[in-house]
Amino acid sequence: MPTTVFRASMHVIFAICFLLIVLILLNNDMLTLSLLTTERIQAFKTMFISILLEAIPFILLGVLLSSLLQTFVSEQTIRRFIPKNPILGILFACVLGILFPMCECGMIPVVRRLILKGMPVYIAVVFIVTGPIINPIVFAATFMAFRNHPAIAYSRMGLAFAVAIIIGLILYRFIKSNPLRISRANFSSQESLEGHQHQGGGLSSKLNTFFVHASDEFFEMGKYLVFGSLLTALIQVFMQRESLLAIGQGPISSHFFMMGFAYILSLCSTSDAFVASSFQTSFTSGSLLTFLVFGPMLDFKSTLMMLSVFKSKFVLLLSVLILITVLGCSLLLERFSNF
């Protein structure tokens, strides 16, 4: 796992550097030293720090709840409540996202265990895509970030719910085999070993696990927040306003730009709303929704994690489904709403 995290970090850094180079080449005035004025540097620092300070409390709250659930709530407790009906199963997965606010970092390993213990794949995937979005913490963060446009917060929840239902029904209809890389036999032996190692652990052991998991996850998500805040501030301050408006007001280009932006940044869903809100004056509301829904469902970090758990073909299929469904639903919402 540490190797995977390190590789993910390096890829994100390289992607950000590449994007910055492209932005520099596309903006001639960035090649001049006159760009590095005191006013622009001060604006960059102000925007960078403001995004961090607004997002950190929500990340901390999400990390604490995630660690609490992972340490004290067993997978068997959740599995006992899984309905047999597919529609009820999808709704159940969405409700889980509301009751158990977890980011994809802690969710994917838990979902792997749930699938191996009997949870249907389509319910597990719906839980993966809705859990980071449809929960009170993310709603509060989004509402706070878009105080002057609260419809964004409500639309984010509704759009994520609609996308999850569509993806869940498609997977229920077409995915019948186990998409996990690990076999049930290997899982059974691994589970027995873990049970033997943790046998006799009391409250102090669980509390230690809780704090270790919380600190690791906070710093893991925090570095992606720093990268995202840095890149957002750079684009907002140093990129030509005309170029940003040309992309942001395009009916299709704005959505694709925001999907690529969300994928590269790999932000936590408790903080991405503060990054998106800084683009309100440049991008359409529909493209901001695309950013807010697509990013938590599929980004670079979660892709690496899913590839370590699921087979490559399944990850590719799920990625295409998320991309098409989010884009289509977002365009429809933008077309028929009063944003």
N, C-alpha and C positions, 0 to 999 in steps of 0.2 A: 504493500500500500504506500509506504513512503516514496518508493521509486516512481509509482504512478503519479503521486502528487507532484513530485519534482519535475517529471516530464511535462505534466500539464502546465505547471508554472512557467517552464521555459518556453513552451509553445505559445502561451498567452503573451509573454514578453516579446517574442519574435513577431507575433501577429500585430501587436500594438506598434512596434518599431516600424514594421513594413507599412502599416496604415499611415503612420505619421510621415514617412518618406513620400508616400503617394500624395498626401495632402500638401506637402511642401512643394512637390513638383507641379501640382495643379494650381498653385497660388503663387504667382510671380512675386508679389509683394513680400512673401515670407522669406525670400532670398536676400532681402535688404536688411541692413542693420537698423534701419529706421523703425522696423517693426518692434524691436525690443525697447520700446519706450517705457518710461516709468509708469505711465497710466495703464498700459496693457499688462505689465508685470503685476501691478497692484490688483487689477481686475482678475487676473488669473489666480492669484493667491486667495483673493476674497471668495471667488466661486468655488475653488477647490476645497477650502476649509469649511465653507457653509454646507456643501454637499455631505462632507464627512460628519460634521457635527449633527446634522439632521438625521442621518441614517444610523449612526452607531447605537443609539438607545433601542431602536427596533431590532437591530441585529442581536444585541445582547439579550433582549427579551425572548426572541425566537430561539436562540441558542440554549437558554436555560430551560425553556419548555421542551425543546427537542431532547435534551439530555435527560430531563425528568422522565419523559415517556419511554425513551430507549432503555433506561436503567430499571424502572419500576413497573412497567407494563409489558407483560409477556405476549408473544405472538399467538399463543394458544388462546388467550383471553379474547383477542380480536377474531380469531378464526371461528369461534363458537357462534358468532353472530352473523356469519356469511349466509345470505339467502341463496336459494337454488334458482329462482327465476332470474333470467339475464337482465331484465329491465330493473328489477329491484336490486340486483347485484351491482349494477352501475350506479344507481342512486345511493346504495350503501357505501360504495367507494367514495363518492362525492361527500357524503356525510362524514366519513372518516377524515377527509381532508379538512373539514370544518373543526372536528373534535380534536384532531391530532396534528397541530401545526408543526410540520417538519420540513426541512429543506431536503433537496435531492441527495445531499451528501450522506445523511443518516438514513434516508428512506430506501434507497436502492438495496443496500445490504439486508434491511429488514424484509423488504418485498421478496428478495430471493428466498429467504427462509420460509416465508408464507406460501410461496408457490410450491416449494418442495414439501410442505406440510399439507397441501391440498387446496390452496386458494387458486381459483381459475385465473388463467393468464390475463383475460380481458379485465377482470376486476382489479388485479394488481397493477396493470398499466394505467387504468383510470385513476387509481390512487396515486401513482407516480406523477401524472400530469396535472392533477387537480390539487394535490396536497400542498405544493409550494405556493398556490395562488388563493384557493378558496379556504381561507381561514381568517379569524378575527384580527390577527396581528398584521397580516398583509393588507387587509381592508383598511385598518386604522392608519397604516403607513401611507397607503395610496390616498386616502381621504385627506390626510394631513398635507401631503405633497401637492395635491390639487385642490386646495381650499377654495380657490376662486373658480373651480370647474368641477364640482363634486360628481357630476354625471360620469366622469371618467372612472371613478372608483366603482360605481354601480355597474357600469358597462363592462369593466374588467372582470368582475365576478360572473356576470351573465354570459359573456363571451367564452370564458374558460369552461363554464358549465356546459355550454352548447358543444364546444369542441370535444370535450371529454366524452359526451354521450355518443357523438358520431364515431369517434375513434374506438370506443368500447364496443359498439354494435358491429363495426367492421371486423374487429379482432375476434369477436364471438362467432361471427359467421365463417371466417376463413382460417383462423389459427386453431388447430386441433392438437398439435404435437407440443412437447416440452421445449421451449426456446432457450433454456438455461444451458450453460456450458458444463456445469457440474452434474453428475449423475446422482440418482437417488441413493445408490449403494454407497458412494463416496460421502454423501451428505450424512447418512446414518452413522457411519463410523466416525466422522468428524464431530457430529453432535454428541456422541457418546464420550469422546475424549474431552470436549469442552465441559460437559456435565460433570465429569470426574474431577476436572481441574478446579471448578467453581463450587464443588460440594463443600458445604460447611461455611460458606461465606455469609456473614451477617450484615447488619445495617451499616457498620463502619466500612465494610468492603464495598457495599453499594454506593455509599456516599463518596468514597474515594473514586469509584468508577464514574460517578456523576460529574465530579469536579474535573477529572482528567478529560472526559469527553467534552465538557463544556468549554474548557480552555483551548483544547485542540481545534474544536469546530469554530470557535470565535476567531482565532488567528488564521485558520484556513479560509474562512469567508472574508475576514478583514482585508487580506491582501488583494483579493479580487475587487473589493470595494475601493481600495486605494487606486488600483489600476484604472478602474472605471471612472472614478472621480477625476483622476489626472487627465485621462484622454478626453473626457467630456469638457473639462475646463479649457484644454488646449484647443479643441475644435471650436468652442463657443467664442473664445477670445481672439485666436490667431487666424482662423479660416475666414476667407472673404465672405461678407454677409450676402453678397449676390449669389455666390456659388451655393451656399447653404440653403438659401431661399429657393433656388432653382430645383434643388433635390427635394427639399422638404415639402414643396407645394405640388410636386408631380403626383398624378393620380396613382401611379404604380411604382415609380422610382422611390418615393418616400417610404413605401412599405418594405421594399427589398432592402433599402439602405438600413432601415431600423431593424430588420431581421438579422442582417449581417452584423450590425453593431451589437445587438443583444447576444448573438452567438459568440462573438470574439470576447466581449467583456466578461461573460460568465458571472454576472452579478447575482447576489442573493435576492430573492423576491421581497425581502423585508426592506431593501434599500434601493432597488432599481427605480421605484417611483420618483425618488428625489432626483435621479439622473434624468429621467424622462421629462419631468416638469421643467427642467432648464431649457428644453427645446420647444416649449409651448408656442413661442412667438415665431418659430421658424418652420415647424412641421405641422401637418394636419392632425386633427384629433384621432382620426382612424389609424394613421401610422404610429402614433403614440400608443394606441391600444395594441397594435401588432407587436410593438416592442415589449409591452407589459405582459402579454400573454405568451408570445413565442419564446422569450428568453428563459422564463422559469421551466417551460416544458422541454426545451432543447437548447443547450449551449455546449461550448467546447468541453467544459469540465464534466458535465453530465454524460456527454457522448463517450468520453474515455471511461467513465465509471460503468456505463451500460455495456461497453465492449468487453469489460473484464467480467461481466456477469452473464450477459446474453450472447447468443450466437450472432455473428456479423450480419447475416441475412436479415435476421429479425430486427436488429438495430437500424439497418438501412431502410427496411419497410416502415418501421415506426417513425423514423426521421422524415421520410417522404410524406407519410400521412399527416404528421404534425404541421409540416410546412404548407401543404396544400389546404388543409382544413382551416388553419389559423388565417391564412391569407384570404381564402374564400369567404369565411364568416366575417372577417374584419371589413372586407370590401362591401359586403352586403349591409353590414351594420352602418357603415359610413354612408352608403347610398340612401338608405331609408330612414336614417335618424336625423335629428336636428342639432348636430354638433356645431 
